[in-house]
Amino acid sequence: MRYPLDSAANSSEKRVDDSEFLEMTQQDPVQAKILRKSLEHLASGLGGPALKEMAQEVLSGRMGLREAANVSAYAEEAVVQSAPLAEKWASMSDSEREALAADGERRLEEERRQLDDERRTESENRSGAKSRHDGRRWSLY
């Protein structure tokens, strides 16, 4: 099967940051980070060649995620790859689904704590470093 775009030659190009995914995640930076991680897993080939290419296109910024979802080769492969997960979900009891949802919430909360810690560390590093122009005296340089 031939896929719409050949990204193998351009896989080392600049990658988009998590802000590109905020619209898709209702402005939630943690979910944007998780979405990025999921795309990185797909870009490694986890979901087959079509989803690998799709993830590479999205992560490189050559294609938006919404645009990629409208490419039939990508959408069809996503449906095929997700079918076993949908079947497993359908076979679960309500209590199993609730336990899985609770585990997902715990993971989201842990990601939130990690992101908060990273931001706090970055802020401390910026405020702790003396800049060349610290504002205490006038200087041409």
N, C-alpha and C positions, 0 to 999 in steps of 0.2 A: 504494500500500500504506500502511496506517496502522500506526504503531508504537505499542507499549504506553504510552509516556509522552511527553508534550510538554514538552521541556526548553528550548525556544528562549527562553521568557520568563524562565527562571531561570538562564541560562548564566553570569551574573556572580556567583553565590552563592559562599560560602566553599568552598575546595577542600581536599580531604584531603591529608595529608602522606604521605611515603614509608612511614612506620611502618604505614600501613593495608595495605601490600602485603608486609610482612615474612613473614607466615604463608604466603603464596603462593610465596615465594622461599626457603623454608627458612632464614629469618632472615638472608638475605644482603642487606645494605643496597645493594650495587652493583646486584644484579639487581632490587631494588625500584625503584631509580632508573631503570634501563633500562625496566622495566615501565611506570613513570609516563610516561617519554618516549614509549613506544609508544602509550599511551592518549592522550597529548596530540596525537600525529600523527593518530590516528583521530578525535579530537574536532575536528580542523580540517577533517574531511570527506574525508580521504584514502581511507577505505574505503567511502564511500557514506553515505547518510542514516541507515540503521539502525545501523551501527557508530559513526557520529558521535554519535547520540543515546545509545547504550549507553555510550560513553566519557565523555560529559558527565555521565551519571547516576552513573557510578562515581567520576569525579574530584570531583564535587560532594559525594559522600558520601550521596546519596539512595539508592544501591543498591550492594551489595557486588559484587565481581567474580564470585564464585561464584554469587550470585543472578542476576546478569546473564546468565551462561552458561546458566542454566536457562530464560531467556525464549526461546521458540521463534523469534520473529522475529530476534533477535540471533544465536542459535546457527546458524540456517539461513544467514544472511548471512555469518557468519564462515566457514562451510564453503565457500560459493560463492567468497568472496574468496580463500581459501587454496588452492583447487584448483589454480590455475596454479603456485603455489609447490611443491605436492606433486608435480605432474607434472614440473617442472624437476628437483627432487631425485631422483625416480625415474630420470630420464634421465642423471644424472651418473655418472661412473665413481667407483670407490672412492677413487682419488687426488684427484679433484676434491672429493669430500665431505670427505676428510681436510684438504685445503688450506683449504676453507671453515670447517671446525671450528677449525683452527689460527688462522685470521684472527679468528674469534669469540673465542677464548681471548686473543689479543693485545688485542683491544678491551676485553674484561673487565678485563684487567690494567691497561690504561691508565685505565679508569674507576676502578679501585681506587686507583691512584696519585693521581688527581685528588681523590677523596674524602678520602684521607689528607691531602693537601695542604690542602684546605679545612678539615678538622677541626683540623689543626695551626695554621693561620692564625687560626681562631676562638679556639682555646685561648690562643694568644699574645696576641691582642687583649684577651681577658678578663683574663688575668693581668697584662698591661701597664698596664691602666687602673686608676687609683687610685679605689677606691670611697669613698663619703662616710664610711663606717664601715670603716676599714681595720684596726681591731682594735688599734691602737697606743696609744690612750688612750681613757679613758672619756669619753663624751659623751651628753648627752640627745638630741642630734640628730645 
